[in-house]
């Protein structure tokens, strides 16, 4: 599958590397490739790129061109601008981002919240795309290696297009998530619920000092 991963941070890099290792044709999308490659410090992209030579780097529009699936691994604040730079008509958009607002410090607030979601905003902005919300309730290391958390635990998907959700569930299976651990929350409004889980997730991470955890739904 040809996959574009939007976002050059730790989530985008983690997903891109795993998808590349599974044999997919992966291109990372960014606003300015030269600026991304020139970035230094702890978030330097160049050394990671050299360690993954098969993964392309391109402007958002070029990365999405010809892709079967686009992964939104940008920050919540930058998602609409990044996705707006590309033609997403007919494409599956796997939205793994959360609308975290750090303008008031830590812990972050959510914006939007309650009666809207980032997933819904992306779908409204791209009515011809097939948006599926998933993976946003776990740390990126757990996204690509669910065995980091012992036992059975669950993910959630939400989206308007049943076929797109099936494609995403199949892709999640190759990441190690069995189909019976992926809970379908219905249409894209289900993204509100998974995004609003983030305050609890952040509290759990702070309390227990690890991001290697998840939740399991029982009794169903």
N, C-alpha and C positions, 0 to 999 in steps of 0.2 A: 504494500500500500504506500502511496505517496502522501507523506504527512508533513505539514508545516506546523512548527511549534513557535508561536509568538511569545517572545519574552526571553531575555538572556540572563535572568537571575537564576538562583539556585533551583527553583522549581522547573523552569524551562530547561535548564541544562540536565537536570536529573532525568526528566522525562525523555528528552531528546536522546541521551546516551542509551537509555534502556530500549527505546524503540529502534534505534540503530542496531543494537545488539541482537534484536529479534529479526533483523533482515529487512526492515522498512527503509524506504528512500526518504530520508529526513532532511529538511532544510529549516534552519532557525530564522525567524523573521525579526527584524529590528528596524528602528527608524533610520539609523545611519550606520551602515556596516563599518566604515572606516573609523568613526568615533568609537564604536563598540570595541574594535580590535585595539584601539589606542588606549583604552581604559586600563588604569593600573590599580594597585592596591589589592585588598583582599578579594575584590570582585572582578579582578582582571579576567577578561574573556580569552585573550590570545593564547595563554598556556593551555587552557581547556580545549580550544579549537585545534591546537597542534596535536593534542592527545586523541582527538576524534576527527581525523582528516576526512572521513567519508561524509561527515555532516556539513552541509552547505550553510552559508550565511548570506542573507539577501535582504533587501528592503521588504517591508511587509507585503506590498503588492506583488512583487516578484516571487516571494516565498509561497504565497497562496495560489499563484497561477498554476493550474494543472494539478493541484493537490486534491486528493480524495477526502481528506479530513484536515481540519485546522484546529489545533489545540490553543486555547487562550490561556496562557500561563503568565500573562502580564500582571502587573499590580491592578487591583480593582479600580483605582483612580485613573489609570491609563488605558483601560481596556477598550472603551468606546472609540477613542482616538486611534488606537492601533488597528482595531478591526475595521474602522471606517476608511482606512487607507487601502483596503483590499476589496476585490470583487468576491463576495462569498455566496453568490446566488447558486442554489442547488447543492452547496457543500454542507457536510456535517461539521458543526462547530462544537467541539468538546470544551466546555467552559469549566475550568478547574479553579478559577479565581474567586476571591471574596472581596466584597466592597468595604475594605477596612479604611477608616478615616483616622489618620494619626495627627490631625491638626490640633487636637486638644491633649496630645501626649499619649502615654501608655497607661492602661490598656486602650486600644483604639475603639472608636465607635463604629457603627455600621451606617453606611449611607449609599443606597437607600435601605429602608428597613420597614417591617410590618406589612405595608400594603403594596410593596414593590420589591424587586430584587435585581441584581446585576444580570442574572440570566434572562429575565424578562426584558430588561432594557436592551440587551444585545439582540434578542429576537425581534423586538419592535423596530430597532434600527436596521435590521437586515431581514425583512419579512420573507424573502425567498431563500434564506439559509435554514438549516435544520439544526437548531441549537439543542444540545443535551448537556444538562448540568450533572457533573459527577466528580468524584475524587477530592472535592473541596473540604471534606470533613476529616482528612488525615494529613499528616506530615508528608512531604514529598518522598522521603526515604521509605515510608510505609506504602505510598502509592505504588512504587515499583517493586516492593518486596514485602508483601503482607505477612510473611513468615517471621518478621521482626516482632510481631505481636502473637504470642502463643494462642492456640485454640482458634475456634471459629469466631469471626467478627464480620461486621456488615458495612457495605457501601450503599449509596443511594443514587438513583438516576431519576431525572425529571426532564420531560421534553414533550413537544406536541407531536412529533413524528415517530410512529412506532417502529418503522424500519430503521431509522437512525439510532434509536435506542438499542435495537437488537445488534446493530453493528458495534456500538460502543460496548455493550455487554460482552460481545465476543472478544473485542480488543482487551477489555479488562481481564478476561480469562487468560490471555497470553501473558499478562502481568502477574498472574498467580491468584486472581480472585475468582473462585468458582461461581457459577451462575446462581446457585441457590443462596449465595451470600450477598447478592446485589438486589436491593429492594427497589421496586419501581413505585415512585411517588406520584405518578400520573403526569399531567401536563406541566408546562414550564413554570407555572405558579408554585410548584413544589420546591423550586429553588429558594423561595423565601424561607422555608423551614430549615433547609440545610445551611443556608448562610447565617441564619439566626442562632445556629448551634455554636458558632465561633466564639462568642463570649464564654461559654462553658468550656470549650476546648482550651482556650487560653488560660482560664483559671486552673484547669486540671494540669496543664503543662507547668504552670508556675508553682502549683502546690507540690507536685510530685517530682519536678525537676527532670522530666524526660518528655520527648515527643513520640516515643514508641508506645503508643496506646491507641485503642479504638473502642467502639461500643458494639454490643451485640443485642439484637432485638430477639426477645424470647416470648414464648406463649402464642406465636402465630403459626 
